[in-house]
């Protein structure tokens, strides 16, 4: 009888329920994961990545599961040689599925591949037709730099502040790449904040757009864009890759893969691999990326004061990015004597194509004859390029 009781006690003590009793943070994280799953499934908030991230969070916070071993990847503060991390020998011999998948994040493999997939679905025609929209995409990066300053003021290190600031680029893969290189201990918090706010772009942006523009400005009808030739569309990704990579070598991998995907699309000679890169490959990488990032959000690292700061700073990053684009749009409207609708500046954040659709929706609400979608796509795709360029700058400074 005593042996039976001892066996039952051992089963209970080894169960996950005992772990939850010892650390209620696990239960809190399970609740957070379920909320994110609800938002992804019911409200469709960036479900392609938020769903696997949330489920990875759920798995990581089931006590005793040991789904991932972050000690193989992040050097402790007292490590004799931090440069040896990740510990590839430990990962390969003792690691599990999540550890293997996380190597793609740690080594910066997944984000560039996703950029290639994005490139296959991107039309740079509006940007080529109206090169001035590149300035709007650049202005929308204001959120990155203002948030960086705010994070430094709150006591984050330069590398951590850079990782938090990149949330303002509204580009999840870029945020993950920069954070995995500069501040992997913040990866889970930054990824959740970045994708949550990207999903909330239709909620965050309109009040800012309306507050910074007049009714008359929002009613401006822009001229139709000129047609862009196939030759221009083929030359553009090649020249972008050469020029940006020579100026900022650290941006080469992101810009290069983005432009490779776009060149495959525009050339029309590799239809099979173009479809694979934009569909099957991108879908597979999205699953791997989301699940492995979600698995880094353990209660010990997520339920901290730092996470609260990241959530607040992430919101400010999106707000300042939107404001920067709209304000430059107002300046361009003034100097062109009312030919530019400032609303398209809000699309400079690189939440493609959601931000452009928000510009269209707000503009058409003010004037039913207003069709801003294609005009907004110019700064929208420029924002993708801009966030990759800023990522290169931050990596060159803090990497």
C-alpha positions as CSV (number, residue, x, y, z in Angstrom):
1,X,0.0,0.0,0.0
2,X,2.8,2.4,0.9
3,X,4.5,1.7,-2.4
4,X,1.3,2.4,-4.2
5,X,0.9,5.8,-2.3
6,X,4.5,6.6,-3.1
7,X,4.0,5.9,-6.8
8,X,0.9,8.1,-6.9
9,X,2.9,10.9,-5.1
10,X,5.7,10.6,-7.6
11,X,3.3,10.8,-10.5
12,X,1.7,13.9,-9.0
13,X,5.1,15.6,-8.2
14,X,6.3,14.9,-11.7
15,X,3.2,16.2,-13.4
16,X,2.8,19.6,-14.9
17,X,0.1,20.5,-12.3
18,X,2.8,20.4,-9.6
19,X,4.9,22.8,-11.7
20,X,2.0,25.2,-12.1
21,X,1.4,25.2,-8.3
22,X,5.1,26.0,-7.8
23,X,5.1,28.8,-10.4
24,X,1.8,30.4,-11.2
25,X,3.5,32.3,-14.0
26,X,3.0,29.2,-16.2
27,X,-0.7,29.4,-15.8
28,X,-0.7,33.1,-16.6
29,X,1.3,32.4,-19.8
30,X,-1.1,29.6,-20.8
31,X,-4.0,32.1,-20.5
32,X,-2.0,34.6,-22.6
33,X,-1.4,32.0,-25.2
34,X,-5.1,31.1,-25.3
35,X,-6.0,34.8,-25.7
36,X,-3.6,35.1,-28.6
37,X,-5.1,31.9,-30.2
38,X,-8.5,33.5,-29.8
39,X,-7.4,36.7,-31.5
40,X,-5.8,34.7,-34.3
41,X,-8.7,32.3,-34.9
42,X,-11.8,34.4,-34.2
43,X,-10.6,37.9,-35.1
44,X,-8.0,36.8,-37.7
45,X,-5.2,39.0,-36.2
46,X,-2.2,38.1,-38.4
47,X,-3.3,34.4,-38.0
48,X,-0.5,33.0,-40.3
49,X,2.1,33.8,-37.7
50,X,0.2,34.7,-34.5
51,X,-1.4,31.2,-34.4
52,X,1.9,29.2,-34.5
53,X,3.5,31.7,-32.2
54,X,0.7,31.4,-29.7
55,X,0.7,27.6,-29.8
56,X,4.5,27.6,-29.4
57,X,4.0,29.8,-26.3
58,X,1.4,27.3,-25.0
59,X,3.9,24.4,-25.4
60,X,6.7,26.3,-23.8
61,X,4.7,27.0,-20.7
62,X,3.5,23.4,-20.0
63,X,5.7,22.6,-17.0
64,X,8.0,19.6,-17.5
65,X,7.6,19.6,-21.3
66,X,11.1,21.2,-21.8
67,X,10.1,21.9,-25.4
68,X,13.1,24.1,-25.9
69,X,16.5,24.7,-24.2
70,X,17.4,28.4,-24.5
71,X,20.5,27.8,-22.4
72,X,22.0,26.3,-25.6
73,X,21.5,29.6,-27.5
74,X,21.9,32.5,-25.1
75,X,25.1,33.0,-23.2
76,X,24.7,33.6,-19.5
77,X,26.1,36.8,-18.0
78,X,29.1,35.0,-16.5
79,X,29.9,33.0,-19.6
80,X,33.7,32.7,-20.1
81,X,33.3,32.9,-23.9
82,X,29.9,34.2,-25.1
83,X,31.1,33.9,-28.8
84,X,30.7,30.1,-28.7
85,X,26.9,30.3,-28.4
86,X,24.8,28.7,-29.8
87,X,26.2,25.4,-28.5
88,X,25.8,23.4,-31.7
89,X,27.0,20.2,-30.1
90,X,24.5,20.3,-27.3
91,X,21.7,21.2,-29.8
92,X,22.5,18.4,-32.2
93,X,23.0,15.7,-29.5
94,X,20.5,16.7,-26.8
95,X,18.1,19.1,-28.4
96,X,14.6,18.3,-29.6
97,X,12.4,19.5,-32.4
98,X,12.0,23.1,-31.2
99,X,15.7,23.4,-30.6
100,X,16.4,22.3,-34.2
101,X,13.8,24.7,-35.6
102,X,15.1,27.6,-33.5
103,X,18.5,27.3,-35.2
104,X,16.8,28.8,-38.3
105,X,16.0,31.8,-36.2
106,X,19.3,32.1,-34.4
107,X,21.3,31.8,-37.6
108,X,19.1,34.2,-39.4
109,X,17.8,31.7,-42.0
110,X,14.0,32.1,-41.8
111,X,13.5,35.9,-42.1
112,X,15.4,36.2,-45.4
113,X,13.5,33.3,-46.9
114,X,10.2,34.9,-45.9
115,X,11.5,38.1,-47.6
116,X,12.0,36.1,-50.8
117,X,8.4,35.0,-50.6
118,X,7.2,38.5,-50.0
119,X,9.2,39.6,-53.0
120,X,7.3,37.2,-55.2
121,X,4.0,38.8,-54.2
122,X,5.2,42.5,-54.3
123,X,4.6,44.9,-57.2
124,X,7.1,47.7,-57.1
125,X,5.3,49.4,-60.0
126,X,3.6,52.1,-57.9
127,X,7.0,53.0,-56.4
128,X,8.8,53.0,-59.7
129,X,6.0,55.2,-61.2
130,X,6.2,57.7,-58.3
131,X,9.7,57.6,-56.8
132,X,8.8,60.4,-54.4
133,X,6.9,57.8,-52.4
134,X,10.2,56.4,-51.3
135,X,10.6,59.5,-49.1
136,X,7.3,58.6,-47.4
137,X,8.5,55.1,-46.7
138,X,11.7,56.6,-45.2
139,X,9.7,59.1,-43.1
140,X,7.6,56.3,-41.6
141,X,10.8,54.8,-40.1
142,X,10.7,57.7,-37.6
143,X,9.0,55.3,-35.2
144,X,12.1,53.1,-35.1
145,X,14.4,55.9,-34.0
146,X,12.1,57.6,-31.6
147,X,11.4,54.2,-29.9
148,X,15.1,53.5,-29.8
149,X,15.6,56.7,-27.9
150,X,12.7,55.9,-25.5
151,X,14.1,52.4,-24.8
152,X,17.5,53.8,-24.0
153,X,15.9,56.3,-21.6
154,X,14.1,53.3,-19.9
155,X,17.5,51.6,-19.3
156,X,17.7,49.1,-22.1
157,X,21.1,48.5,-23.7
158,X,21.9,49.8,-27.1
159,X,21.4,46.4,-28.7
160,X,18.1,45.8,-26.8
161,X,16.8,49.3,-27.7
162,X,17.6,48.7,-31.4
163,X,15.7,45.5,-31.3
164,X,12.7,47.1,-29.6
165,X,12.8,50.1,-32.0
166,X,12.7,47.9,-35.1
167,X,9.1,47.0,-34.1
168,X,8.2,50.5,-35.6
169,X,9.1,49.2,-39.0
170,X,5.9,47.0,-38.9
171,X,7.9,44.2,-40.5
172,X,7.8,41.0,-38.4
173,X,10.7,39.0,-40.2
174,X,13.0,42.1,-39.9
175,X,12.2,42.5,-36.2
176,X,12.9,38.8,-35.6
177,X,16.2,38.9,-37.6
178,X,17.5,42.0,-35.7
179,X,16.4,40.7,-32.3
180,X,17.8,37.2,-32.8
181,X,21.2,38.8,-33.6
182,X,21.2,41.6,-31.0
183,X,18.9,40.7,-28.1
184,X,17.7,37.1,-28.3
185,X,16.5,37.2,-24.7
186,X,13.8,39.6,-25.8
187,X,12.8,37.7,-28.9
188,X,9.5,36.3,-27.7
189,X,8.2,39.6,-26.3
190,X,9.2,41.6,-29.4
191,X,7.8,39.1,-31.8
192,X,4.4,39.0,-30.0
193,X,4.3,42.8,-29.8
194,X,5.3,43.3,-33.4
195,X,2.7,40.9,-34.9
196,X,0.0,42.0,-32.5
197,X,0.4,45.6,-33.5
198,X,0.7,44.7,-37.2
199,X,-2.7,43.1,-36.9
200,X,-4.1,46.2,-35.2
201,X,-2.9,48.6,-37.9
202,X,-6.6,49.3,-39.0
203,X,-7.3,50.3,-35.4
204,X,-4.1,52.2,-34.6
205,X,-3.7,54.3,-37.7
206,X,-7.0,56.0,-38.6
207,X,-7.2,58.2,-35.5
208,X,-3.7,59.4,-36.0
209,X,-4.3,60.0,-39.7
210,X,-7.4,62.1,-39.0
211,X,-5.8,64.0,-36.2
212,X,-2.9,65.2,-38.4
213,X,-4.9,66.0,-41.6
214,X,-7.7,68.3,-42.5
215,X,-10.9,67.3,-44.1
216,X,-9.8,69.1,-47.3
217,X,-6.5,67.3,-47.4
218,X,-8.2,63.9,-46.9
219,X,-10.5,64.6,-49.9
220,X,-7.6,65.2,-52.4
221,X,-7.9,63.0,-55.5
222,X,-4.5,62.1,-56.9
223,X,-3.7,61.7,-60.6
224,X,-3.5,58.2,-62.1
225,X,0.0,56.7,-62.0
226,X,1.8,56.2,-65.2
227,X,2.2,52.7,-66.6
228,X,5.5,51.0,-65.8
229,X,7.3,48.9,-68.4
230,X,8.4,45.3,-67.8
231,X,12.0,46.4,-68.4
232,X,11.8,48.9,-65.5
233,X,10.4,46.3,-63.3
234,X,13.2,43.9,-64.1
235,X,16.0,46.5,-63.7
236,X,14.6,47.9,-60.4
237,X,15.3,44.8,-58.1
238,X,18.8,44.4,-59.6
239,X,19.8,48.0,-59.2
240,X,18.2,48.1,-55.7
241,X,20.3,45.1,-54.6
242,X,23.5,46.5,-55.9
243,X,23.1,50.1,-54.6
244,X,21.8,49.3,-51.2
245,X,24.1,46.4,-50.5
246,X,27.1,48.5,-51.5
247,X,26.1,51.3,-49.1
248,X,24.9,49.0,-46.3
249,X,26.4,45.5,-46.6
250,X,24.5,44.3,-43.5
251,X,21.3,44.9,-45.4
252,X,22.4,42.7,-48.3
253,X,20.7,39.5,-47.2
254,X,17.3,41.0,-46.6
255,X,17.3,43.3,-49.6
256,X,18.9,40.6,-51.8
257,X,16.3,37.9,-51.0
258,X,13.4,40.4,-51.3
259,X,14.6,41.5,-54.7
260,X,15.4,38.0,-55.8
261,X,11.8,37.0,-55.2
262,X,10.6,40.1,-57.0
263,X,12.9,39.4,-60.0
264,X,11.6,35.8,-60.2
265,X,8.1,37.3,-60.4
266,X,8.8,40.1,-62.9
267,X,11.1,38.2,-65.2
268,X,8.4,35.6,-66.0
269,X,10.9,32.9,-66.9
270,X,10.9,30.9,-63.6
271,X,7.2,30.5,-62.9
272,X,7.7,27.1,-61.1
273,X,10.2,28.3,-58.5
274,X,8.4,31.6,-58.2
275,X,5.2,29.8,-57.2
276,X,7.2,27.6,-54.8
277,X,8.9,30.5,-53.1
278,X,5.7,32.4,-52.7
279,X,3.5,29.5,-51.6
280,X,4.9,26.2,-50.4
281,X,8.3,27.4,-49.2
282,X,7.0,30.5,-47.5
283,X,4.2,28.5,-45.8
284,X,6.7,26.0,-44.4
285,X,9.1,28.6,-43.2
286,X,6.2,30.6,-41.6
287,X,5.2,27.5,-39.5
288,X,8.8,26.9,-38.4
289,X,9.4,30.6,-37.6
290,X,6.2,31.1,-35.7
291,X,6.4,27.9,-33.6
292,X,10.1,28.3,-32.7
293,X,9.7,32.0,-31.8
294,X,6.6,31.1,-29.7
295,X,8.6,28.5,-27.8
296,X,11.0,31.2,-26.5
297,X,8.2,32.9,-24.5
298,X,8.6,31.1,-21.2
299,X,7.1,32.6,-18.0
300,X,10.5,33.4,-16.6
301,X,11.4,35.7,-19.6
302,X,8.0,36.9,-20.7
303,X,6.3,38.0,-17.4
304,X,8.7,40.8,-16.6
305,X,8.7,44.6,-16.4
306,X,10.7,44.6,-19.6
307,X,7.9,42.9,-21.5
308,X,5.5,45.7,-20.3
309,X,7.9,48.3,-21.5
310,X,8.2,46.6,-24.9
311,X,4.5,46.4,-25.3
312,X,4.1,50.2,-24.6
313,X,7.2,51.1,-26.7
314,X,5.9,49.0,-29.6
315,X,2.6,50.9,-29.7
316,X,4.5,54.2,-29.6
317,X,6.7,52.9,-32.5
318,X,3.7,52.3,-34.7
319,X,2.1,55.7,-33.7
320,X,5.3,57.7,-34.5
321,X,5.9,55.7,-37.7
322,X,2.4,56.5,-38.9
323,X,2.7,60.2,-37.9
324,X,6.1,60.5,-39.6
325,X,4.7,59.3,-42.9
326,X,1.6,61.5,-42.7
327,X,3.5,64.6,-41.7
328,X,5.9,64.3,-44.7
329,X,2.8,63.7,-46.8
330,X,1.5,67.1,-45.6
331,X,4.8,68.7,-46.6
332,X,4.6,67.1,-50.0
333,X,1.0,68.2,-50.4
334,X,2.0,71.8,-49.6
335,X,4.9,71.9,-52.1
336,X,2.9,70.2,-54.9
337,X,0.0,72.6,-54.4
338,X,-2.4,69.9,-53.3
339,X,-1.4,67.1,-55.7
340,X,-0.5,64.6,-52.9
341,X,-3.0,63.2,-50.4
342,X,-1.2,63.1,-47.0
343,X,-3.1,59.9,-46.1
344,X,-0.8,57.8,-48.3
345,X,2.1,58.6,-46.0
346,X,0.6,56.4,-43.3
347,X,1.3,53.4,-45.6
348,X,5.0,54.0,-45.2
349,X,5.0,51.5,-42.4
350,X,5.7,48.1,-44.1
351,X,2.6,46.2,-43.1
352,X,1.9,45.2,-46.7
353,X,-0.8,45.6,-48.0
354,X,-2.8,46.3,-44.9
355,X,-1.5,49.8,-44.3
356,X,-2.2,50.7,-48.0
357,X,-5.8,49.5,-47.6
358,X,-6.2,51.6,-44.5
359,X,-5.1,54.7,-46.5
360,X,-7.7,53.7,-49.2
361,X,-10.5,53.2,-46.6
362,X,-9.9,56.5,-44.8
363,X,-9.6,58.4,-48.0
364,X,-12.7,56.9,-49.6
365,X,-14.7,57.6,-46.5
366,X,-14.0,61.3,-46.9
367,X,-14.5,61.2,-50.6
368,X,-16.2,58.3,-52.3
369,X,-14.5,59.2,-55.6
370,X,-11.1,58.8,-54.0
371,X,-9.0,55.7,-55.0
372,X,-5.7,55.9,-53.1
373,X,-4.8,52.2,-52.9
374,X,-2.2,52.1,-55.8
375,X,-0.8,55.5,-54.7
376,X,-0.4,54.1,-51.1
377,X,1.3,51.0,-52.3
378,X,4.3,53.1,-53.4
379,X,5.2,54.2,-49.8
380,X,4.0,50.8,-48.5
381,X,6.6,48.8,-50.5
382,X,9.1,51.6,-49.9
383,X,8.5,50.9,-46.2
384,X,9.6,47.3,-46.6
385,X,12.8,48.5,-48.2
386,X,13.2,51.2,-45.6
387,X,12.9,48.8,-42.7
388,X,15.5,46.4,-44.2
389,X,17.9,49.4,-44.6
390,X,17.4,50.5,-41.1
391,X,17.9,46.9,-39.9
392,X,21.2,47.0,-41.7
393,X,22.2,50.2,-40.0
394,X,21.3,48.9,-36.5
395,X,23.2,45.6,-37.1
396,X,26.3,47.4,-38.4
397,X,26.3,49.6,-35.2
398,X,25.3,47.1,-32.5
399,X,26.0,43.8,-34.2
